[in-house]
Amino acid sequence: HNVQFDISHIRSVLNRNGYEEAQRINKDDTEKTYKIGYPQIDTCALAYLFLPTERQNLNALREYFEISTDRAHSADTDVEDCR
């Protein structure tokens, strides 16, 4: 949910640890590089496009789909609820 937010944090951690985003011209496999692959499916954007909800945050979507909020905001529950 809001995949770009998560990816920006992943990139930040990789960059702080000496990794650089791979470029098409990188040919040296010994460099510390990374590439974040595709596809990236953003459930927040999908909710905005297709659901008649006023808000698109995960708790609003849980309410819309009648999903329990008992363990909301734990990583494993958030991932499971986005499936």
C-alpha positions in Angstrom: 0.0 0.0 0.0 1.7 3.2 -1.2 4.5 1.2 -2.7 6.7 4.2 -3.6 7.0 5.1 0.1 8.4 1.7 0.8 10.7 1.6 -2.2 12.2 5.0 -1.2 13.1 3.6 2.2 14.6 0.5 0.7 16.7 2.6 -1.7 17.8 4.8 1.2 19.0 1.8 3.2 20.9 0.4 0.3 22.5 3.7 -0.5 23.6 4.2 3.1 25.2 0.8 2.9 27.3 1.6 -0.1 25.1 0.3 -2.9 24.3 2.3 -6.0 21.3 1.7 -8.3 22.4 -0.3 -11.3 22.5 1.5 -14.6 22.1 -0.1 -18.0 25.8 0.7 -18.7 27.1 -1.1 -15.6 29.0 -4.1 -16.8 31.2 -4.8 -13.8 29.4 -7.4 -11.7 31.8 -6.8 -8.8 30.2 -3.4 -8.0 27.8 -3.0 -5.2 24.7 -2.3 -7.2 21.0 -3.1 -7.0 18.0 -2.9 -9.2 14.5 -2.8 -7.9 12.4 -5.0 -10.3 9.0 -4.7 -11.7 6.1 -4.9 -11.5 5.2 -2.9 -8.4 1.5 -3.1 -7.7 0.3 -0.2 -5.6 -2.9 -1.1 -3.7 -3.4 2.5 -2.7 -3.5 3.7 -6.3 -5.8 0.8 -7.2 -8.2 1.8 -4.4 -8.2 5.4 -5.6 -9.1 4.3 -9.1 -11.6 1.7 -8.5 -13.3 2.0 -5.0 -16.0 4.4 -4.0 -14.3 5.2 -0.7 -13.6 8.7 0.5 -10.2 7.7 1.8 -7.7 5.1 0.5 -5.6 4.4 3.6 -5.4 0.8 4.7 -7.8 1.1 7.6 -10.4 2.7 5.4 -10.0 -0.2 3.0 -10.2 -2.7 5.8 -13.5 -1.1 6.8 -14.8 -1.2 3.2 -14.0 -4.9 2.8 -15.0 -5.8 6.4 -11.5 -7.0 7.3 -10.6 -7.1 11.0 -8.3 -4.3 12.3 -7.2 -6.4 15.3 -3.6 -6.5 14.2 -3.5 -3.5 11.9 -0.1 -1.9 11.3 1.9 -5.0 11.9 3.9 -5.8 8.8 2.6 -9.3 8.3 -1.0 -8.3 8.8 -0.7 -5.3 6.4 0.8 -7.5 3.7 -1.8 -10.2 4.2 -4.6 -7.6 4.0 -3.3 -6.1 0.8 -3.6 -9.5 -0.9 
